[in-house]
Structure formats: structure tokens, C-alpha cells
Amino acid sequence: MALFHADDKIANAAKLIVGVASVTVDPTGLAATGLAADGYLSLKEIFKPVSPDAKKCAARIEKELKSGLTTPSFHMPAEGHALLPQMIEASFLSPGEIARIELANTAPQEKTSRLLEAMLAKMPREYARDAALCEAFCNLLRPIYTGLFADDTFACTLGPAIARETYTRLGEIAESLLALSQTYGSLAKSLDHMTQLRARELEALAFRFGLSPASGSDPADLLRLLELKAVDAQRFNLQIEAIDERTAGLGNLK
């Protein structure tokens, strides 16, 4: 069971790496999606390789990660093989954070250095205080990111295509949340009508709460997930009300 959990963490880390690299090589949609992503829609939950080429790319990065973790060419601290995938997830950059990094007209190595610097700045203290672990983190990711940025096929074709898929998905979810807020007065009030909502609207609410539903999930399953999430109704509603004012800003995505 522990091995499966570790493999699952590595696979997820590989997807996150491809997501960041794709958005980095094609930042054209960052301004439009930044509000939604930095507000309450996380690229971490939204991004999933969809096309065969994207899945193949994620599988290749997963293989490179496993190789770097099991047979590192750098000093690997104790438990580094287990902690580094967690660090990748913990330091995952949002679209808005990537947009603030000066990446235009930079060589692959410089892009990688600036990305890693931003990721280290975001690293939770429990990891950041371990200098050896952070050095291993950079040594693991540097060749992977640099290789992606130096690959003309990824930089010019595959990366931008993956980024556009992600931006489109983010925009669709944001529009559904905006429509719910406008229809019912707030996202909190839309919860009283969950049984009347369409699958797309239930899916958008599920993403809002980090449930990461699979595309095309059964509406009944989504409803059960949301109902479980809403067991503490008071806390649930307070969370939604806190971001209702920001929801109005999503109208700019249209």
C-alpha cells in the first residue's frame, strides 16, 4: 500500500510539472484566468493531461522523476525520495504567480532557474528550512524543466496546446460558478438547489471545494460528494460567502 501511495504521488507530481511547464511556454491566457485561479480555482485541481500527446508527455516525466528519485546523480537526503514529490505539490505555482515571473525571451536554463526560485519562495517552512532537501529538489527538477523548455516540439506545439486546454477548462468552470451566483444570488444559496443543478454546475461546485471530480462524473456521485462536503453546513456556507464578492469579477472572463 505504501508503494502504491508513493507511485501515486510521483504520477501526480509529473502532471503538475507538465502543467507548470505548459503554462510557462504559453502564458497568453494567464491574465484572463489569473483572477479565477488565484481566487478559489486552483490550477492544481484543474490541470489534467487530456490528449494522447499530453498523457504521453506526463508519463515520460513520471519515468524521469522515478529515475531521479531511485538512482539520483546528486546527494539525496534521508527520506528525500518520499518528500520531494510532496514538495513539488506544496510549491505548485498558480497562473498568477507564474505571470509575475519575468520569463519572456529567456533561455531554457534561465526559465528553469526563475521557476525554481519562485517555487522555493513558496515552499512551506517544514521543507524550506532543510537546505539539503531544497538543493535536492532543485537538482531533481532542473534537468526535467530545462529539457522540456529546450524541446522545440513541447515549447512550440505541445505545451501551448496543453495550456489552451487548461485555460478553456478553467474558463468553463468559472463561467458556471458565475452563472450560479447570478441565478441564486450567491454560491451559498445555490447549495439549497443542488438537486436541481446540471452535471456541469455540480462539477463546477465540486472543483470549487477541491474535490477534483473526473470529467463526465455521474451527477449522482457529484451530489453525494457535495453533500458530504456540506455536513458542517454553517462552515460550508461561510466559506462560500467569503468569496461571493470575488465571483462577480469572473464576468471579465467572458
N, C-alpha and C positions, 0 to 999 in steps of 0.2 A: 504493500500500500504506500509506503514511504517513497519507493522508487517511482511509482506512478505519479505521486504528487510532485516530485522533483521534475519529472519529464513534462508534466503539465505546466509547471512554472516556466520551464525553458521554452516550450512552444509558445506560451503567451508572451514571453519577453521577445521572442523572434518577431512576432506580429507587431509588437509595439515599435521595434526598431524599424521595420519596414514602413510603418505608419509615419513616424517622425521623418525618416529619410524622404518619403514621398512628398510630404507637405513642404519640406525644406527645398526640394528641387523645383516645386511649383507652388509658390506662395501666393498666387494670384487671388485665391479665394479666402485668404486669411482675414482680410478686412471685413468681408461680408459675414463670416462665420464667427469671428472673434467674440462678439457680444454673447452669442448663444453658448459657445463652448466655455468661455471664462465665467459665465454666469451660473448655469446649472446643467449644461450638457457637456459632458467630458468626452474628448476625442478618444480617451482610453476605452470607454464603453462603446462608442460609435464605430471605431475602426475595426473592420474585419475584411480580410482578403476575400474577394468575391470571384473575380475572373480566374480562369485556369492559370494564366501567367502570374497573377498576384499570389496565388496559392503556392505555385512552384517556387517563387522568389522567397516566400516566408519559410517554406520547407528547406531551402538552401541555407538561409540564415540560421535556422534552427540547428542544422547539421554543423555549421561553423561554430555556433555557440557551444554545442555539446563538445566539440573537439577542443575548443579553447578552455573549457572547464575541466575536462577529464585529462587532457595532455597539454597543459599550458606551457608556453615558451617563456613565461615570466614567473616571478615569485608569486605563489598562490598562498595566501594566509590560511590559517586553520579555519575550516568551515566556509571558506570563500566560495567553493563550488556550490554551496547551498544558498549563500547570502547574495551573491552577485545578481542572480535573476530577480531577486526581491528588490535589489537596489535599482535595477532598470525600471521596474514598475513604479517604485516610490519616487523616482526622479523624472517620470514621464512628463514631457513638456506639452502644454496646451497650445492651440493655434496662436493665441495672443502672445504667449511667451516666446514662441518661435518668431513671430512677426517683429518682436523688439530686438532680435539679434541681427546685426549687420552681416548679411550673407551674400548679397549681390556681388557679382564679379569677383568671387573668391575661389581660389584653387581648392580641390577636394580636401587636401590636408588641412587647410585653414578653416574650411567649413566644419570639418570634424572637430578641430580644436575649440572653435567657438561654441559648438553644440555641447561638447563635453564640459566646458567651463560653465555653461548655463545649467546643465544637469547637476553638476557638483554644487552649485549655488543653491539648488532646490533640495538637495539631499537631506533627509531627516537627520537630526543630530546623532541618533544612535549609530548611524553609519558614518556620518561626516567626521566624527571625532577620531576615527580609526584611519590614520594616514596610509598604512599599508593596504588596507582594504580599498580605499579610494584609488590608490595607484594601480591596483589590480583591475579595478573597474575600468579605468581608462585604457589600460593595456589590453583588456579583453575587447572593448568596443572600438578602439581606434582603427584597427585594420578592417573591421567589418563596415563601419560607416565610410571610411575612405575608399574602400573597394566599391561600394555602391555609388558614391558620388563620381568616381573615376570611370564607371561603366557607362559608356555613351548610350547604350540601349535603355538602361534604367534612368539616366539623367534626362534623356530627351523624349522617351516614349513611355516606358512602363511606369516610372514614378509619377509623371503628370497624370497619367490615366487613373492610377490608384487614388491620387489626390482628388481628382474630379469626382470619382465615385463617392469618396468620403464627404466632400463638400455638398454634393447633391443629397446624400442621406441626412446629413446634419440639417440642411435647409428644410427638408420634408418634415422632419421631426419638430423643428422649431415652428413651422407653419401650423402643424396640428395643435401644438400647445397654445399658440396664439389664438387659433380659432376656438379652442375650448374655453379660454379665458374670456374671449369676447362673447361667446354664446351664453355662458353661465354666470358671467360677472367676475369670476376668478377661477383659478385652477382648483382651489379648495372646494368651491361649490360644485364643480364638475364631478367630484367624488360621490356626491349624492345621486348621480345619474349614471354610475358606471355600467349598470346592466343595459343601458340604452346606447352605449357608445359602440362605435365601429371598431373593428380589429386594429385599424391604423391608429385610432385615437388611444386605445388601450395600450398599444405598443409604445406610443409616444410617452404616456404617463409612466410606463414601466422603465423606459430609459431615463426619465427624469429622476427616478429613485435608484438608479444604478443597478437595475435588475438584469441588464444585458440580455433581453429576450432574443431568441433566434428568429431570423427573418421568416415570416409566414407562420409564426406560432399560433396555435389554436386559441381563439378568443376566450374559450372557457378556461384554458390554462392561465392566460394572462389575467383574467378576472380573479382567479384563485390567488395568484401571486400578489396582486394588488390588495386584495382583501387581507391576506396575511401581513402585508406590509403596513396595513392600516389598523392593526389590532389596537395600538395605542392611538386612538383617533385624535385626541387633543394634540399630541406632539406632532402627528402627521399633518394636521391642518395648519399648525403654526409654522411648520417647515415650508409649506406651500405658500402661505400668506406672505412669508418673508420675501419671496421672490416674485410675487404677483406684479409689483410695480415695474420690475425689470422686464417682465414678459411683454409689456406694451412696446418696448424697444425692438422686439423681434419683427415688428411690421416693416422695418427697414430692410429685412432680408428679401422681401418680395420683389 
